Amino acid sequence: MKTVISVIGKDSVGITAKVSAVCAKRNANIIDITQSVLKDVFVMVMLTEMSDENNSLKDLTEDFKNLSKESGLDIRVMREEVFNSMHRI
């Protein structure tokens, strides 16, 4: 299963590391990543792939919900096919 993870928030040291750690915990391989800082706003989008058998989207989403609360970031996770359907013209 592929997922799209978006992260937006005030820039600070270690955001990419924290998000990557959650991915590693859930065995979600980072396929592609883009990030930038606009003034002091951090923006990142990741494409990940994880095994359907050993991990669940629910667990990954819950981990990011907790990280979001701890760090003050807006972190959203969705299946790639849902993301693609939402952004088709």
DAFEN-V93141 format. One record per residue. N is the residue number from 1. RES is the residue in one letter. SS is DSSP state (A for helix, B for strand, O for the rest). PHI is phi in whole degrees, 0 to 359 (none if undefined). OMEGA is omega as a letter, one per 20 degrees, with the letter a starting at -180 (none if undefined). Layout:
BEGIN
[[N	RES	SS	PHI	OMEGA] [N	RES	SS	PHI	OMEGA]]
END
This chain:
BEGIN
[[1	M	O	none	r] [2	K	B	258	r] [3	T	B	231	r] [4	V	B	251	a] [5	I	B	243	r] [6	S	B	245	a] [7	V	B	226	r] [8	I	B	222	r] [9	G	B	173	r] [10	K	B	295	a] [11	D	O	295	r] [12	S	O	202	a] [13	V	O	292	r] [14	G	O	94	a] [15	I	A	298	a] [16	T	A	299	r] [17	A	A	296	a] [18	K	A	295	r] [19	V	A	294	r] [20	S	A	297	r] [21	A	A	296	r] [22	V	A	295	r] [23	C	A	300	a] [24	A	A	296	r] [25	K	A	302	a] [26	R	O	263	r] [27	N	O	57	r] [28	A	O	262	a] [29	N	B	283	r] [30	I	B	279	a] [31	I	B	272	a] [32	D	B	210	a] [33	I	B	211	r] [34	T	B	222	r] [35	Q	B	209	r] [36	S	B	204	r] [37	V	B	238	r] [38	L	B	251	a] [39	K	O	59	r] [40	D	O	244	r] [41	V	B	257	r] [42	F	B	270	r] [43	V	B	227	r] [44	M	B	218	r] [45	V	B	229	a] [46	M	B	236	r] [47	L	B	249	a] [48	T	B	236	r] [49	E	B	227	r] [50	M	O	222	r] [51	S	O	288	r] [52	D	O	293	a] [53	E	O	287	a] [54	N	O	258	a] [55	N	O	224	r] [56	S	O	233	r] [57	L	A	299	r] [58	K	A	299	r] [59	D	A	294	r] [60	L	A	298	a] [61	T	A	297	r] [62	E	A	296	r] [63	D	A	299	r] [64	F	A	288	r] [65	K	A	298	r] [66	N	A	295	r] [67	L	A	297	r] [68	S	A	300	r] [69	K	A	295	a] [70	E	A	293	a] [71	S	A	255	a] [72	G	O	75	r] [73	L	O	265	r] [74	D	B	263	a] [75	I	B	242	a] [76	R	B	233	a] [77	V	B	233	r] [78	M	B	209	r] [79	R	B	299	a] [80	E	A	301	a] [81	E	A	293	r] [82	V	A	291	r] [83	F	A	303	a] [84	N	A	297	r] [85	S	A	295	a] [86	M	A	291	a] [87	H	O	247	r] [88	R	O	273	r] [89	I	O	257	none]]
END
